[in-house]
């Protein structure tokens, strides 16, 4: 059994992938070839955004969005500590400071009530309201923006998050690295903030055969700046540099592969929904001792992962032992929250600062999840968990 079965998908579309790659080899435009523009146009239409800007990775997508906003030293960007490193890393790379905000226990996404307290705490320099990083009290940081993460494929509460942002004049970026294809009350992920950023890492719901990413926006000005930043701050041509940028282009071959994969993406998204429903039904009917994911009303998850909660760390260890003995793969996202990572030790956070994130990190684990899971394999997974 595979945790993510990319081979099964490839067997379906191998001929199409090889044909698309041959076209790239024939025209020889390996950087910014026609497939890149085609992918941008098709995905912009799919999510309902005016502009789509491909780039080299999901990390670059977040970085470009922050750079376009002029984020730098002295700025603070609010985000979740229960996510992949890249979400907060991009803020630190620009010399700004991530201010962590605890999460909701059901969705694992940014808690809007905690966000409001964190912004107020930073503005008033009152760490009793919400944990603040050490630089916040030393440097009197300026609140600039929010990066909300759609963890495991579930969009965050953008209406409530945007209300906080509007009150405090902050921008919002949607980290949709795991939620491409998801919906919130009929609105597609990547269009719920001023800029939506996604990833095409191979394990994502829509994944390339290497790194890749994309930014979506309805703001023509932001799109223009991000396009410049993507190619070394390019102006009229590649030798006219009007700002400091990065080399953040998506390879043409990866765009070609993604175009083929996108052809079956809606079907695969439906298959993920079916696999998730089967898991939940099996957990409840077989009495598996885990808490299944709960999807809020009005939400369609992209099901990047199917993540469950054990009672505590010791219980999780026992359940993972059962899976290992049954030769069933599993993963833990994310075992150590960002505020406790060595890379962020200068922020001065101690264990207990963000209790919901820390509790989830100790209890969570993910089961095999992909569009080609069979009912028999899922029954095998749940039987292993339910074994006494």
C-alpha positions in Angstrom: 0.0 0.0 0.0 1.3 3.5 -0.9 0.7 6.6 1.3 0.3 8.6 -2.0 0.1 6.4 -5.1 1.5 8.6 -7.9 2.3 5.4 -9.9 -1.4 4.6 -10.3 -2.1 8.1 -11.6 0.8 8.0 -14.0 -0.4 4.7 -15.5 -3.6 6.5 -16.5 -1.9 9.5 -18.1 1.6 8.3 -19.1 1.0 8.6 -22.9 -0.3 12.1 -22.5 2.6 13.2 -20.4 5.1 11.8 -22.8 3.4 13.5 -25.7 3.4 16.8 -23.9 7.0 16.5 -22.9 7.9 15.6 -26.6 6.2 18.9 -27.7 8.5 20.8 -25.3 11.5 19.0 -26.5 10.5 19.8 -30.1 10.0 23.5 -29.6 12.9 23.8 -27.2 11.5 26.7 -25.1 12.4 25.2 -21.7 12.0 28.4 -19.8 8.7 30.4 -20.0 7.5 28.3 -23.0 4.0 28.4 -24.3 2.8 25.7 -21.8 3.5 28.1 -18.9 1.1 30.7 -20.3 -1.5 28.0 -21.1 -1.4 26.6 -17.6 -1.7 30.1 -16.1 -4.8 30.8 -18.2 -6.5 27.5 -17.5 -6.0 27.5 -13.8 -7.0 31.2 -13.5 -10.3 30.3 -15.3 -10.7 27.2 -13.0 -10.5 29.1 -9.7 -12.1 32.3 -11.0 -9.2 34.7 -10.7 -8.3 37.5 -13.1 -4.6 36.7 -13.0 -2.5 33.6 -12.4 1.3 33.7 -12.1 3.3 30.5 -12.1 6.5 30.2 -10.2 9.2 27.7 -9.1 7.6 26.5 -5.8 4.8 27.1 -3.3 7.5 28.8 -1.2 8.3 31.2 -4.0 4.6 32.0 -4.4 4.4 33.1 -0.8 7.6 35.0 -1.1 6.5 36.9 -4.2 3.2 37.8 -2.5 5.1 39.3 0.5 7.7 41.0 -1.7 5.0 42.6 -3.8 3.6 44.1 -0.6 7.0 45.5 0.3 7.3 43.5 3.5 10.7 43.9 5.2 12.5 44.7 8.5 10.3 46.1 11.2 7.2 44.4 9.8 5.1 41.7 11.5 3.1 39.1 9.6 0.6 36.9 11.6 0.3 33.2 10.8 -0.2 29.8 12.2 2.5 27.8 14.1 0.9 24.5 12.9 2.0 24.4 9.3 5.0 23.7 7.1 8.1 25.8 7.7 7.7 27.7 4.4 4.7 29.7 5.6 6.7 31.5 8.3 10.1 31.2 6.7 9.2 33.6 3.9 8.5 36.3 6.4 11.8 35.8 8.1 13.7 35.7 4.8 12.6 39.3 4.2 13.8 40.4 7.6 10.3 40.7 9.0 9.0 38.8 12.0 6.3 36.1 12.1 3.8 36.5 14.9 2.2 33.2 15.6 -1.5 32.8 16.3 -3.1 29.6 17.7 -5.5 27.4 15.7 -9.0 26.1 15.8 -9.1 22.5 17.2 -11.6 21.3 14.5 -10.0 22.6 11.3 -6.4 23.2 12.5 -6.6 26.6 10.8 -6.0 30.1 12.1 -8.4 30.9 14.9 -10.0 34.4 14.1 -10.6 35.1 17.8 -6.9 34.4 18.6 -5.9 36.5 15.6 -7.8 39.5 16.9 -6.1 39.2 20.3 -2.7 38.8 18.7 -3.1 42.0 16.6 -4.3 43.9 19.6 -1.5 42.5 21.7 1.1 43.7 19.2 -0.4 47.1 18.8 -0.6 47.7 22.5 2.7 45.8 23.3 0.7 43.7 25.8 1.9 40.1 25.8 -0.7 39.2 28.4 -3.3 39.2 25.6 -1.5 36.9 23.3 2.1 35.5 23.2 4.4 37.8 21.3 7.8 37.2 19.8 10.7 38.8 21.7 11.4 41.2 18.8 7.9 42.6 19.0 8.7 44.1 22.4 12.2 45.1 21.5 11.6 46.6 18.0 8.0 47.9 18.2 7.1 45.9 15.0 4.5 47.2 12.5 1.5 44.9 11.9 1.4 44.5 8.1 -0.4 41.3 7.1 -1.8 37.8 7.7 -0.9 34.5 6.0 -3.8 32.2 6.6 -3.2 28.5 5.9 -5.7 26.0 4.5 -4.4 23.0 6.4 -4.9 19.5 4.9 -7.2 21.0 2.2 -9.8 22.9 4.3 -10.0 26.7 3.6 -9.7 28.9 6.7 -12.4 31.2 7.9 -11.6 34.0 5.5 -14.7 36.2 6.2 -13.7 36.5 9.9 -10.0 36.8 9.1 -10.7 39.5 6.6 -12.8 41.4 9.1 -9.9 41.5 11.5 -7.6 42.6 8.6 -9.9 45.4 7.5 -10.2 46.7 11.1 -6.5 46.9 11.5 -5.6 47.8 7.8 -3.7 44.5 7.1 -3.4 42.5 3.9 -4.4 38.8 3.8 -2.6 36.1 1.8 -4.2 32.7 1.3 -1.7 29.8 1.7 -3.5 27.3 -0.4 -0.6 25.0 -0.8 -2.8 22.1 0.3 -6.2 23.3 -0.8 -6.2 23.8 -4.6 -9.6 22.6 -5.7 -11.3 23.2 -2.3 -14.3 25.5 -1.9 -15.8 27.7 0.7 -19.5 28.4 0.1 -19.0 27.8 -3.6 -15.9 30.0 -3.9 -12.7 28.3 -5.0 -9.5 28.2 -2.9 -6.9 30.7 -4.1 -9.5 33.5 -4.5 -10.4 34.1 -0.9 -7.7 36.8 -0.2 -5.8 39.5 -2.0 -3.4 36.9 -3.2 -3.8 33.1 -3.2 -0.7 30.9 -3.3 -0.6 27.2 -4.1 2.1 24.5 -4.5 2.6 21.9 -7.2 4.9 19.7 -5.1 4.4 16.1 -6.3 2.4 15.1 -3.2 -0.2 17.9 -3.5 -3.7 17.3 -4.9 -2.5 18.8 -8.2 1.2 18.0 -8.3 4.0 18.2 -10.8 7.0 15.9 -11.1 9.2 18.4 -9.3 8.6 21.7 -7.6 6.2 24.4 -8.8 3.8 27.0 -7.5 1.3 29.7 -8.5 -0.1 33.0 -7.3 -3.6 34.1 -8.0 -5.0 37.6 -7.7 -7.7 40.0 -9.1 -5.4 42.9 -8.4 -3.7 43.9 -11.7 -1.1 46.0 -9.9 0.0 43.2 -7.6 0.1 40.8 -10.6 2.4 43.2 -12.5 4.8 43.6 -9.6 4.9 39.8 -8.9 5.6 39.1 -12.6 8.6 41.5 -12.4 9.8 40.1 -9.2 9.6 36.5 -10.6 12.3 37.3 -13.1 14.9 39.3 -11.2 12.8 42.5 -11.0 12.5 42.7 -14.8 11.2 45.9 -16.4 10.8 46.3 -20.2 13.1 43.3 -20.8 15.5 41.0 -19.0 18.3 43.5 -19.0 16.1 46.3 -17.6 15.8 45.6 -13.8 13.5 48.0 -12.0 13.5 46.2 -8.6 15.3 43.5 -6.7 13.7 40.2 -7.5 14.3 36.4 -7.6 14.6 33.7 -10.2 11.2 32.1 -9.6 10.0 30.8 -12.9 8.2 27.5 -13.4 9.9 25.1 -15.8 8.1 24.6 -19.1 8.3 20.8 -18.7 6.6 21.0 -15.3 3.8 23.2 -16.8 3.4 20.6 -19.6 3.0 17.8 -17.0 0.6 19.8 -14.9 -1.6 20.5 -18.0 -2.1 16.7 -18.5 -2.7 16.1 -14.8 -5.2 19.0 -14.7 -7.2 17.2 -17.3 -8.2 14.5 -14.7 -8.0 16.7 -11.6 -11.8 17.3 -11.2 -12.4 13.6 -11.4 -9.6 12.9 -8.9 -11.0 15.5 -6.5 -14.3 13.6 -6.5 -12.5 10.4 -5.8 -10.7 12.0 -2.9 -14.2 13.0 -1.5 -15.3 9.4 -1.8 -12.2 8.0 -0.1 -12.6 10.5 2.8 -16.2 9.5 3.3 -15.3 5.8 3.3 -12.6 6.5 5.9 -15.0 8.4 8.2 -17.8 5.8 7.8 -15.3 3.0 8.6 -13.9 4.8 11.7 -17.4 5.3 13.1 -18.8 1.9 12.2 -15.7 -0.1 13.3 -15.1 1.8 16.5 -11.6 2.9 15.6 -10.2 4.8 18.6 -9.4 8.0 16.7 -11.1 11.3 16.1 -11.9 11.7 12.3 -11.6 15.1 10.6 -14.6 17.3 10.7 -15.4 19.5 7.7 -17.4 22.7 8.5 -20.7 23.3 6.7 -20.3 24.9 3.3 -16.7 23.6 2.9 -15.5 21.2 0.2 -12.0 20.0 1.3 -9.3 19.1 -1.3 -8.3 16.3 1.1 -4.6 16.8 0.7 -4.4 14.6 3.8 -6.8 12.5 5.8 -5.6 13.3 9.4 -6.9 11.9 12.6 -6.3 12.6 16.3 -5.3 10.1 19.0 -6.1 10.7 22.6 -2.5 11.7 23.5 1.1 11.1 22.4 1.3 7.7 24.0 -1.9 6.6 22.4 -0.7 7.8 19.0 2.5 5.8 19.4 0.5 2.7 20.1 -1.7 3.2 17.0 1.3 3.9 14.8 2.8 0.7 16.1 -0.3 -1.2 15.0 -0.1 0.3 11.5 3.6 -0.5 11.2 2.9 -4.1 12.2 0.3 -4.3 9.5 2.7 -2.8 6.9 0.5 0.3 6.5 2.3 3.6 5.8 1.5 6.8 7.8 2.8 10.3 8.3 2.8 13.0 11.0 2.1 16.6 9.9 3.5 18.4 11.9 5.3 16.9 14.9 6.8 20.2 16.2 5.0 23.5 15.8 7.0 26.3 14.3 7.3 28.4 17.5 9.3 25.5 19.0 11.6 25.0 16.0 15.3 25.8 16.5 15.2 28.2 13.5 12.8 30.4 15.4 14.3 30.1 18.9 15.2 33.8 18.8 11.5 34.6 19.0 11.7 33.4 22.6 8.6 31.2 22.7 8.3 28.5 25.3 6.3 25.3 25.3 2.7 26.1 26.2 2.6 29.3 24.3 0.1 27.9 21.7 -1.7 25.1 23.5 -4.0 24.0 20.7 -1.2 23.7 18.2 1.0 21.8 20.6 -1.8 19.4 21.5 -2.6 18.7 17.9 1.1 18.1 17.1 1.3 15.5 19.8 -1.9 13.6 18.8 -2.2 13.9 15.0 -1.3 11.5 12.3 -2.3 11.0 8.7 -3.5 7.8 6.9 -2.9 6.9 3.2 -4.8 9.3 1.0 -5.1 9.5 -2.8 -7.7 9.1 -5.5 -6.9 5.5 -6.1 -7.4 4.1 -2.7 -9.6 0.9 -2.7 -12.3 0.1 -0.2 -10.3 -3.0 0.7 -7.2 -1.0 1.5 -9.2 1.4 3.6 -10.8 -1.4 5.5 -7.4 -2.9 6.2 -6.2 0.5 7.6 -9.1 0.9 9.9 -9.0 -2.8 11.0 -5.4 -2.3 12.1 -6.4 0.8 14.1 -9.4 -0.9 15.7 -7.5 -4.0 16.7 -7.5 -4.5 20.5 
